[in-house]
Amino acid sequence: MTNLQETITHLYDHAPAFRARMDNAGLTPDDLDTAVSLAKLPVFRKDDLIELQKQDPPFGGLLAVPIGELKRVFQSPGPINEPEPYMEDAGNWGPGLKAAGFQPGDVALNAFGYHMTPAGASLEDGLRSVGCVVIPGGIGNQEQQIQAMAAFGATGYVGLPSYLKALLDKAEALDIELQLSKAFVLAEPLPPSLKQELNDRGVAVYQSYGTAECGNLGYDVDGYDGWRIPDNVIVQICDINSGQPLPHGETGEVVVTLLKPHYAIVRFGVGDLSAIIPESAADGGGLRLKGWLGRVGAATKVRGMFLHPTQLANMMARFTEVSAYQAVITRVEHKDFLALHVVPAPGAETADLADRLQATARDAIKFRLTVELVDALPDNQPIRDERTWE
């Protein structure tokens, strides 16, 4: 189903929360028959989705098919539950992979996680849709991954750009020669210096952009600036206050509508800032996003996953012996590091506090971090991002 009004009608009839959202806006499916008309519907954001799912688990009344008809279900940090339908390349990564030179018969390492979150399985489906053989590497076990790439003659890589550098460094240290020639990277920024280093090491690097809820929203195409927006998704750049679409070239929030009947992702504000390159409307390369230009809210992406202040608050509420805390993100040699600075409460027992915080963080917010006990914090912000992207 690719027709907008057919999609809206199906969601209206089968997803009760979407119907309520439309009714509250005084709209019927007939009112949303073009991409331009979508602006009549207020933007729906991640915080709204989390709240809906809390009130009506697991999918907040946005699922428009029986849960038994789904292929997979995932849970991302937030937590946010995500459904995956039975369809080829549900995340729509295939077009980007083809543009990056992935083709039938290629062997590719997929270095995204397969546990609970959708990235690993979704990118594997994208690789399979273009005929690639997949090494399901996931995260970690670098030496085994390198040995597998060498044994199977892997020429492609999918994952974080920083992890690709780590693999190449490890292979060099082990004196193992790899045949990697192309990489499809996403989920964290790609600094020009890192891209140049990877290129110099014989790997053509293509960047993509997407989210767990929406899949592929943009990808590199040779000869064109920015990220090409896939044909079967509607991406609008909207004013962060009014939610109204902005002229091409102006910076605003990325707002997405998926033409899929299983789940009501309509006018969904993903929280990222970007702009549509004005000349892309006429230069033959398709509408393209300028790139990632920041975040609307307070969530911050670390090592490819969002760190939410509310996640930190919920975790730290367990530790009455801590009077103040701050997560500090740094970046060294193109790798993110996460530290938790904590101020112990007067008279608190701190002998094993760092160990307990580290263990809780792995379980509660799915991050590995270091813990530093300090006397005071520079400010009261829950997250301090000290990274530079040079």
C-alpha positions in Angstrom: 0.0 0.0 0.0 1.7 3.2 -1.2 -1.2 5.6 -1.6 -1.3 8.2 1.2 -5.1 8.4 1.5 -5.5 4.6 1.4 -2.9 4.4 4.2 -4.6 7.1 6.3 -8.0 5.4 5.8 -6.7 2.0 6.9 -5.0 3.4 10.0 -8.1 5.4 10.9 -10.2 2.3 10.7 -7.9 -0.1 12.5 -5.6 1.9 14.9 -7.8 3.4 17.7 -5.2 5.9 19.0 -4.7 7.2 15.5 -8.4 7.6 15.0 -8.6 9.5 18.3 -5.8 11.7 17.2 -7.6 12.5 14.0 -10.9 13.1 15.7 -9.3 15.5 18.2 -7.9 17.5 15.3 -11.3 17.5 13.7 -10.1 15.6 10.7 -11.3 12.7 8.5 -9.2 10.6 6.1 -10.6 12.6 3.3 -8.8 15.7 4.7 -5.3 14.1 4.3 -5.1 13.3 0.7 -1.7 14.9 -0.2 1.6 15.5 1.5 0.8 19.2 1.8 -2.5 18.4 3.6 -0.6 16.4 6.3 0.2 19.8 7.9 -3.4 19.9 9.2 -2.5 17.2 11.7 -0.4 18.2 14.7 3.1 16.7 15.1 3.3 13.5 17.2 6.6 13.0 19.1 8.5 10.3 20.9 7.4 11.5 24.3 3.8 11.2 23.1 4.5 7.7 21.8 6.1 6.6 25.1 3.1 8.0 27.1 0.6 6.3 24.8 2.4 2.9 25.2 2.4 3.3 28.9 -1.4 3.9 28.9 -2.2 1.1 26.4 0.6 -1.4 26.1 2.3 -2.6 24.1 1.8 -0.3 21.1 -0.4 2.5 22.4 -3.3 1.8 20.1 -1.3 2.6 17.0 -1.0 -1.0 15.7 -3.4 -1.5 12.8 -3.0 -5.3 12.4 -3.3 -8.1 14.9 0.0 -8.6 16.8 0.1 -12.2 15.6 0.6 -11.0 12.0 3.9 -9.3 12.9 7.3 -10.8 12.0 9.2 -9.3 15.0 8.7 -7.0 18.0 11.4 -4.9 19.5 12.0 -2.7 22.5 14.3 0.4 22.2 15.5 2.7 25.1 12.7 4.9 26.4 11.4 2.2 26.5 9.6 2.3 23.1 8.0 -0.8 21.6 8.3 -1.3 17.8 6.5 -3.7 15.5 7.9 -5.1 12.3 5.5 -6.5 9.7 6.0 -9.4 7.3 7.5 -7.6 4.3 10.8 -7.6 2.4 13.2 -4.9 3.8 10.7 -3.5 6.2 13.3 -0.8 7.3 13.7 0.3 3.6 17.5 0.1 3.8 17.9 -1.6 0.4 17.9 1.6 -1.8 20.7 3.1 0.3 22.8 -0.1 0.3 22.4 -0.3 -3.5 23.6 3.3 -3.8 26.6 2.3 -1.7 27.6 -0.4 -4.1 26.3 -3.5 -2.3 25.2 -6.1 -4.8 24.2 -9.8 -5.0 26.9 -12.2 -3.8 28.7 -9.7 -1.6 29.6 -10.9 1.9 28.9 -8.2 4.5 29.5 -8.0 8.2 26.5 -6.5 10.0 27.9 -5.0 13.2 24.6 -3.7 14.6 23.1 -5.3 17.7 20.6 -8.0 17.4 19.4 -7.9 21.0 15.9 -6.3 21.6 16.5 -3.3 19.4 15.7 -3.4 15.6 19.0 -2.2 14.0 20.7 -5.6 13.6 17.7 -7.5 12.2 16.5 -4.6 10.1 19.8 -4.0 8.4 20.2 -7.7 7.8 16.9 -7.7 6.0 18.1 -4.8 3.9 21.3 -6.6 3.0 19.3 -9.7 2.1 17.0 -7.7 -0.1 19.9 -6.7 -2.3 21.3 -10.3 -2.4 24.1 -10.0 0.1 25.4 -12.8 2.3 25.3 -11.6 5.9 27.8 -12.3 8.8 25.6 -11.5 11.8 28.4 -10.0 13.9 26.4 -7.8 16.3 28.4 -5.8 18.8 31.7 -6.9 20.3 33.9 -10.0 19.8 36.1 -8.0 17.4 38.8 -10.7 16.9 36.2 -13.3 16.0 34.5 -10.8 13.6 37.8 -10.1 12.0 38.6 -13.8 11.6 35.1 -14.4 10.1 35.5 -11.5 7.6 38.9 -12.8 6.5 37.6 -16.4 6.2 34.5 -15.5 4.2 36.1 -12.8 2.1 33.8 -10.0 3.3 33.9 -6.9 1.1 31.1 -4.9 2.9 30.5 -3.5 6.3 27.3 -2.2 8.0 27.5 -0.5 11.4 28.9 2.5 13.3 31.8 4.3 11.6 33.7 4.4 14.8 33.4 0.6 15.2 34.7 0.1 11.6 37.8 2.0 12.5 38.2 -0.1 15.7 37.9 -3.3 13.5 40.5 -2.1 11.0 42.9 -1.1 13.8 42.4 -4.5 15.4 42.9 -6.4 12.2 46.1 -4.4 11.6 47.3 -5.3 15.1 46.6 -9.0 14.5 48.3 -8.8 11.0 45.1 -10.1 9.4 44.4 -8.8 5.9 40.8 -7.9 5.1 39.1 -7.4 1.7 36.7 -4.6 2.9 36.0 -2.1 0.1 32.7 -0.5 1.1 30.8 0.5 4.2 27.3 1.6 4.9 27.4 3.5 8.2 24.8 5.2 10.4 23.6 5.9 14.0 26.3 8.4 14.8 28.0 11.4 13.1 30.7 10.7 10.5 33.4 13.4 11.0 35.2 14.3 7.7 38.5 13.3 9.3 37.2 9.8 10.1 35.7 9.4 6.6 39.0 10.4 5.1 40.9 8.0 7.2 38.6 5.1 6.3 38.8 6.1 2.6 42.6 6.2 2.9 42.5 2.6 4.2 40.7 1.4 1.1 37.1 1.6 2.3 34.5 3.7 0.4 32.2 5.0 3.1 28.5 5.8 2.5 26.4 7.4 5.3 22.8 6.8 6.0 20.2 8.3 8.4 17.2 6.8 10.0 15.4 5.9 13.3 14.2 2.7 15.0 10.6 3.7 14.4 10.9 4.9 10.8 13.8 3.0 9.2 15.7 4.6 6.4 15.1 8.3 6.0 18.1 9.3 3.9 21.3 8.0 2.3 24.4 9.0 0.3 24.3 9.0 -3.5 27.5 9.4 -5.5 27.7 12.8 -7.1 25.2 14.6 -4.9 25.4 16.4 -1.6 23.3 15.4 1.4 21.1 12.4 2.0 18.6 11.3 -0.5 15.1 10.8 1.0 13.6 7.4 -0.1 10.8 7.5 -2.5 8.2 5.7 -0.3 8.5 7.9 2.8 7.2 11.5 3.3 9.8 13.7 5.2 8.8 17.2 6.1 11.1 19.8 7.8 8.9 21.6 10.2 9.0 24.6 12.6 9.7 23.2 16.0 7.0 25.3 17.7 4.1 25.4 15.2 4.8 22.1 13.4 4.2 23.7 10.1 6.4 22.7 7.1 9.3 25.1 6.3 10.5 26.2 2.9 13.4 24.2 1.5 16.7 25.4 3.0 15.4 26.3 6.4 16.3 24.3 9.5 13.6 22.5 11.4 12.5 19.2 12.9 12.4 16.1 10.8 8.8 15.0 10.7 8.0 11.6 9.1 5.0 9.9 7.6 5.4 6.2 6.6 3.2 4.8 3.8 2.7 1.5 5.7 -0.6 0.1 6.9 0.6 -1.8 9.9 1.5 1.0 12.3 0.4 4.7 12.5 3.7 6.6 12.0 2.0 9.8 10.6 3.5 13.3 11.2 6.0 11.8 13.6 8.6 14.2 14.9 11.8 12.3 15.4 13.5 15.1 17.3 16.4 15.6 14.9 17.1 18.9 13.1 17.8 19.1 9.4 16.9 21.0 6.2 16.1 20.0 2.7 18.7 21.2 0.2 16.8 23.7 -2.0 18.4 22.7 -5.4 17.7 19.0 -4.7 14.1 19.6 -5.9 15.4 20.1 -9.5 18.9 18.6 -9.9 17.8 15.0 -10.6 19.2 13.5 -7.3 15.9 13.4 -5.5 14.9 15.5 -2.5 17.8 15.4 0.0 18.4 16.3 3.6 21.3 18.6 4.4 22.5 16.3 7.2 22.1 16.0 10.9 22.0 19.5 12.4 21.2 18.8 16.1 18.4 17.7 18.4 15.2 19.3 19.3 15.0 17.9 22.8 17.3 16.8 25.6 18.0 13.3 24.4 21.6 12.7 23.2 22.9 9.9 21.0 25.9 8.0 22.3 27.5 5.1 20.5 24.4 4.9 18.2 21.8 4.9 21.0 19.8 7.7 22.6 20.5 8.5 26.2 17.4 10.1 27.8 17.5 12.3 30.9 14.4 10.5 32.1 16.2 7.2 31.9 19.0 8.6 34.1 16.6 10.0 36.5 14.7 6.7 36.9 18.0 4.9 37.4 19.5 7.3 39.9 16.3 7.3 42.0 17.5 3.9 43.2 20.6 5.5 44.8 19.7 7.5 47.8 23.4 7.7 48.7 23.9 10.0 45.6 23.0 13.7 46.1 23.8 14.8 42.5 24.9 13.3 39.2 25.8 14.1 35.6 26.5 12.0 32.6 29.5 13.2 30.7 30.1 12.3 27.0 33.5 12.7 25.5 35.1 11.5 22.2 38.6 10.3 21.7 40.0 8.9 18.5 36.5 8.8 16.9 35.1 6.8 19.8 32.4 7.8 22.3 33.1 7.5 26.0 30.4 7.8 28.7 31.1 8.6 32.3 28.8 9.2 35.2 30.0 11.8 37.7 28.3 11.5 41.1 28.3 13.5 44.3 27.9 11.2 47.3 25.4 12.3 49.9 27.0 13.3 53.3 28.0 10.3 55.3 27.0 7.9 52.5 28.9 4.5 52.2 30.8 4.6 48.9 33.0 1.6 49.0 31.2 -0.3 46.2 29.0 2.5 44.8 30.8 2.8 41.5 30.5 -1.0 40.9 26.8 -1.0 41.7 26.2 2.1 39.4 28.0 0.4 36.5 26.1 -2.8 36.9 22.7 -1.0 37.2 23.5 1.1 34.1 24.2 -2.0 32.0 20.8 -3.4 33.0 18.6 -0.2 33.3 19.8 2.0 30.5 21.8 -0.5 28.4 25.0 1.6 28.5 28.5 0.6 29.7 30.0 3.6 31.5 32.7 4.6 34.0 31.8 6.1 37.3 33.7 9.0 39.0 33.0 10.2 42.5 33.3 14.0 42.6 32.9 16.8 45.2 30.7 19.0 43.0 29.3 19.4 39.5 29.9 22.4 37.2 26.1 22.7 36.5 22.8 20.9 37.1 22.4 19.5 33.6 21.8 15.7 33.7 23.9 15.3 30.5 27.0 17.2 29.5 28.2 16.5 25.9 31.8 17.5 25.5 32.3 16.0 22.1 33.6 17.8 19.0 33.0 16.6 15.4 36.1 17.7 13.6 
